[in-house]
């Protein structure tokens, strides 16, 4: 078989630093996350009810869970997940981000009515610098470029195949790499790690016309079945220790 994958070309691909920085900036929200809070919000029908609930919670006469239950809700209905300052109204954000974990604050007006908030945990700001992210981004860009190079070679390879050339010829005339494999359904090493190759190997018949086939990572391969070794009983001397 002859094959070529993006990984096999990656070392030959040059990636500009400007492209790496551009990709980093396009995903800046993935790399730079501001401080956040794990927060729950309970909405009331009116401000008086919300204030009464906060007072009861502050005095210890009521828990936040009991207040939620009294509203006919489950605690999961109040979960906002992790929120940034900008995710909350200004007054609520100031109180929530100043509160200690477990503290209930409010009420504050929200789009759905007067609401109280419980802040459960502080998630510190996180930042992956461009310098730290660069190696992975470089690999990603190199792989993308390699996939395009392989895709561009597809018509050329197809022309060679149409002209009757086989894997050896493709290895001589293109960047495809020639190799052989003694394949069985239990073989999963090298190119046989790909389901597509194993399926093609299982379906191959002697004398078949070689075809260009794709791999899920953007690679390609062409295989030729050279022969089938029928099942055979291994001599006892070879397997005596196992026996």
Secondary structure, 3 states (H helix, E strand, C coil): CEEECHHHHHHHCCCCHHHHHHHHHHCHHHHEECCEEEEEEEECCCHHHHHHHHHHHHHCCCCHHHHHHHCCCCHHHHEEEEECHHHCCHHHHHHHHHCCCCEEEEEEEECCEEEEEEEEEEECCEECCHHHHHHHHHHHHHHHHHHHHHHHHHHHHHHHHHCCCCHHHHHHHCCCEECCCCCCCCCCCHHHHCHHHHHHHHHCCCCCCCCCEECCCCCEEECCCCCCCCCCCCCHHHHCCCC
